[in-house]
Each structure stands twice: as C-alpha cells, then as structure tokens.
Amino acid sequence: MGDERSNGHAAAELIVAHTSDLHLGGRTHGGGELASLRAVLDASGEASAQALILAGDIFDSHRAAAHIVEGAARMMSEAGMPCVILPGNHDPATADAVYRCDAMRDAPNVHVLGISAGETVAFEELQLEVSGVAHVAYADMMPLPPRRARSLRWHIVVAHGHWVTGPYDSHRGWLIHDEAIAETGADYVALGHWDRAVEAGDGRVPAYYSGSPELARTVNIVRFGEAGVDVTRHPVTLPGR
C-alpha cells in the first residue's frame, strides 16, 4: 500500500477511515495529550470519511487520566461520524476499562465493541456493519472472529494482533493467520497492533495495518464501491512535525 489506490476505479459509495495504536495517556505530543486523536479526526474529515475505525490500543492503559478519557470522548462525539473502537491488548474490555466510564459510555457516535456495542455494530444508513472480538483480558486470545452472515452491504472486521509471516512469529501472542483473515469473508479487515502501515494476508480479503498515526504519519482511507475496495494513506498533521 502506498499513496496510490490499491484496487478499483469506480467512485466510492462509502468512505471509512482506519487507524490504531494512539496510546493516549502514554505518549506525549508537542500539541498536547490528545494531539494524535485530533490529527486523526482532522485527516478523516479531509478525506470525507463517513465512519472511523479505531483498531485497538487507543489508550495506553486504563490508568489514563480522567481528563484525557473525557477529552477523547468529547472529541469523538463531536466528530460528526460514528467512531467504532476495538479494545486492544493495552486497553482491553476489563472490569476497570476506561470505556466503562460515564464519559465514554454516554458519548454519542462512540461504539466500543465488546462493551457498548457487543461484537457487531450496524449502521443501516451507511449499509455498513463492523464486527470484531475485543481483548477482554491481558492474556493471549484469537483476534479474528469466525465468518458471520452479513445483514448489510458492506462488512468490516476489526482485529488487534500480530500477523504471522513465518515460523519465527510462532512465539508471539494474539496471532493472525492468512487463513483466518480469508475466513472472515469481510470486505476489509482493519488491523491494529503494529506501528507501521502495511498490507497483510494473502490477498483473498483486503487486510491492512494502519500503523500508529504518530509513527506512520498517515491514516488508512478505505473506499468501497462497485469495483471493489480502494485503500490509500492520507497524511496526518501533528504539531511540530
């Protein structure tokens, strides 16, 4: 994946932004503690995204300060598009998860898989359903869900884990295999856990890591249309960069 479109030439019927690994509350940016989220939301708006997928580790831990959590909830509420969050290995859906606080639970437009939205959330107006298996503890787990019957036109699967590229990956946790990606039958698999942006899988189903916006300096923009799925990288602008 680069700045060129990866597939298809028809006009987009649905545009979705995808990012991960913001680690809010753990990394300090020149523009403030929420600078990376602000940059992601701005980039999504510039690309005319109709929804935003946040594929895990949005917070660095559940010890994130209340003002950071509340500020993030407020920013996503005001984004003007649904924001779907998958809890990752740093911010799993545990009993003390930041996602269970009033600010996150009551935030309009914010849907947390495994907490407020179950394992699937549907947006009929976009003809889009998003599904994923949230991390619910710090232990190893299977990141990808099994194939499910879709009810709407477009289906995105979100997963947070390590893509297996060879036997040297077997010692890692949260493994994602090519066969499991293909088995989802999704139109796009939005991956998190890697800091760099890269295409994953064997090509049977479009699957991409977005990388962290701080290090990749981009967000993935996914355009769904009659000809298939286009994936491009839209730059994010962080203060002082």
C-alpha positions in Angstrom: 0.0 0.0 0.0 1.2 3.5 -0.8 -0.2 6.7 -1.9 -1.7 5.0 -5.0 -5.0 3.3 -5.0 -4.7 -0.4 -4.5 -7.8 -1.7 -6.3 -10.7 -0.5 -8.3 -11.5 2.7 -10.2 -15.2 3.4 -9.6 -16.4 6.3 -7.5 -16.6 5.4 -3.8 -20.0 4.7 -2.3 -18.7 4.6 1.2 -15.5 6.1 2.7 -14.1 4.8 6.0 -11.0 6.0 7.9 -9.0 3.4 9.9 -6.2 3.9 12.4 -4.9 2.3 15.7 -2.4 2.5 18.4 -2.8 6.1 19.5 -1.8 5.1 23.1 -3.5 8.2 24.6 -2.3 8.8 28.1 1.1 7.2 27.4 2.7 9.2 24.7 3.3 13.0 24.9 2.9 15.0 21.8 4.0 18.6 21.2 0.5 19.6 20.6 -0.9 18.1 23.8 -2.1 14.8 25.1 -4.9 14.4 22.6 -2.9 15.7 19.6 -2.8 12.4 17.8 -6.6 11.9 18.1 -7.2 15.5 16.9 -4.9 14.8 13.9 -6.8 11.6 13.1 -10.2 13.3 13.2 -9.0 16.2 11.0 -7.5 13.8 8.5 -10.7 11.7 8.4 -12.7 14.9 7.8 -10.4 16.0 5.0 -10.9 12.6 3.3 -14.7 12.9 3.7 -14.8 9.7 5.8 -18.3 8.6 6.9 -17.0 6.5 9.7 -13.8 6.0 11.7 -12.5 2.6 12.8 -10.0 2.6 15.8 -8.4 -0.8 15.9 -7.1 -1.1 19.4 -4.8 0.5 21.9 -6.5 3.8 21.7 -5.5 4.3 25.3 -2.1 3.3 26.6 -3.7 1.7 29.7 -6.7 2.0 31.9 -4.7 4.4 34.1 -5.2 7.2 31.6 -6.1 10.4 33.5 -9.9 11.2 33.6 -9.4 14.4 31.6 -7.7 12.5 28.8 -10.6 10.0 28.6 -13.2 12.6 28.9 -11.5 14.8 26.3 -11.2 11.9 23.8 -14.9 11.0 24.3 -15.9 14.6 23.7 -13.8 14.9 20.5 -15.2 11.7 19.1 -18.7 12.7 20.0 -18.3 15.9 18.0 -16.7 14.3 15.0 -19.9 14.1 13.0 -19.5 10.4 12.2 -19.6 7.1 14.0 -16.4 6.1 15.7 -16.0 2.3 16.3 -13.4 1.2 18.9 -12.0 -2.3 19.4 -10.3 -2.7 22.8 -6.7 -4.0 22.3 -4.1 -5.6 24.5 -3.2 -2.3 26.2 -6.9 -1.2 26.8 -8.8 -4.5 27.0 -12.5 -4.7 28.0 -11.8 -5.5 31.6 -14.0 -4.5 34.5 -11.9 -1.4 35.1 -11.7 -0.4 31.4 -11.7 3.4 30.6 -14.5 2.5 28.2 -16.9 1.8 31.1 -16.8 5.4 32.5 -19.7 7.7 32.0 -18.0 9.9 29.5 -17.3 7.1 27.1 -20.5 5.1 27.7 -22.7 8.2 27.1 -20.7 9.6 24.2 -22.8 10.0 21.0 -21.2 8.4 17.9 -18.9 6.2 20.0 -19.4 2.5 19.8 -17.0 0.2 21.7 -17.0 -3.4 20.5 -17.3 -5.8 23.4 -18.7 -3.2 25.8 -21.4 -0.9 24.4 -21.8 -2.5 21.0 -21.4 -6.2 21.5 -19.3 -7.9 18.8 -21.1 -6.2 15.9 -22.5 -2.7 15.3 -24.6 -1.9 12.3 -25.1 1.4 10.5 -28.1 1.0 8.2 -27.8 4.5 6.8 -24.3 3.6 5.5 -25.2 -0.1 4.7 -22.2 -0.9 6.9 -21.6 -3.4 9.7 -18.5 -3.6 11.8 -17.5 -6.6 13.9 -14.6 -7.7 16.0 -13.5 -9.7 19.0 -12.4 -7.3 21.8 -9.5 -8.2 24.0 -11.2 -8.8 27.3 -8.0 -9.6 29.4 -4.2 -9.3 29.0 -3.8 -12.9 28.1 -3.4 -14.4 24.7 -6.6 -14.8 22.5 -7.8 -15.4 19.0 -8.1 -11.9 17.5 -10.3 -12.7 14.5 -14.0 -13.7 14.6 -15.4 -16.6 12.6 -17.3 -15.8 9.4 -20.8 -14.5 10.1 -23.8 -13.9 7.9 -23.9 -10.3 6.9 -27.1 -8.3 7.1 -25.9 -5.1 5.3 -24.0 -4.5 2.1 -20.5 -3.8 3.5 -18.8 -5.7 6.2 -15.6 -4.6 8.1 -13.9 -6.9 10.5 -11.6 -5.2 13.1 -8.8 -7.2 14.9 -5.8 -6.3 17.1 -2.9 -8.8 16.9 0.2 -10.0 15.2 0.1 -11.1 11.6 2.1 -14.3 11.1 4.5 -14.1 8.2 6.7 -17.1 9.1 7.6 -19.7 11.7 9.7 -17.1 13.6 6.4 -15.5 14.6 5.1 -18.5 16.5 6.3 -17.4 19.9 4.3 -14.2 19.8 0.8 -13.6 21.2 -2.5 -12.7 19.5 -1.6 -14.4 16.2 -3.4 -13.6 13.0 -3.0 -16.2 10.2 -3.8 -15.7 6.5 -6.4 -18.4 6.6 -8.3 -16.7 9.4 -8.2 -13.4 7.5 -9.7 -15.1 4.4 -12.3 -16.9 6.5 -13.8 -13.7 7.7 -15.3 -13.1 4.3 -15.2 -9.4 5.0 -14.8 -6.6 2.5 -12.0 -5.1 4.6 -10.1 -6.3 7.7 -8.9 -3.3 9.8 -5.8 -4.4 11.8 -4.1 -2.8 14.8 -1.0 -3.7 16.9 1.8 -2.7 14.5 3.2 0.8 14.5 3.8 0.7 10.7 1.3 0.7 7.9 1.4 -2.5 5.8 -0.8 -4.8 3.8 -1.4 -8.1 5.4 -2.9 -11.5 4.5 -2.6 -13.3 1.2 -4.8 -11.1 -0.9 -8.1 -13.1 -0.7 -9.6 -10.4 1.6 -8.2 -6.9 1.8 -6.4 -6.6 5.2 -4.3 -3.7 6.3 -2.5 -2.4 9.4 -2.8 1.4 9.6 0.2 1.9 11.8 0.1 4.4 14.6 -0.6 7.9 13.4 2.4 9.2 15.3 4.9 6.9 13.5 3.2 6.1 10.2 2.1 9.8 9.9 -1.0 8.6 8.0 -4.4 7.1 8.4 -5.9 4.5 6.1 -8.7 5.7 3.9 -10.9 2.8 2.6 -13.2 3.5 -0.3 -15.9 0.9 -1.0 -17.5 0.8 -4.4 -18.9 -1.4 -7.2 -15.4 -2.2 -8.4 -14.2 -3.3 -5.0 -12.1 -1.6 -2.3 -9.5 1.1 -2.7 -7.1 1.7 0.2 -4.9 4.8 0.4 -2.9 6.6 3.1 -4.0 10.1 4.0 -1.4 12.2 5.8 -2.0 13.3 9.4 -0.5 16.6 10.6 0.9 16.5 14.2 2.0 19.7 15.8 5.8 20.3 15.4 6.1 17.7 12.7 
